[in-house]
């Protein structure tokens, strides 16, 4: 069974980690949870609802978007399409859907970075 909350928690632990000696372990925990999502999407995707958006997509897609943008900006992390091809395909598919396009802020990634910057200042 897939527990998306564990991935979100692992992402937040990695994102908020300020101790270099702990950061590698936090990153690995996040990547392990992301691998579970990748495996699920590889088997059931391209979306959590198969071919159609469902409630899980509505709850998870914004969190994955925030994770990729914020971790990219603040930690230099990039979603590796070779390691997580189903997650990368999921994110690409989302970007093409009108339902997603109507919900993304007009300033896109900048809004996400600005929002998370507040959490990084302590």
Beta strands, then each sheet from edge to edge (+ up, - down):
end
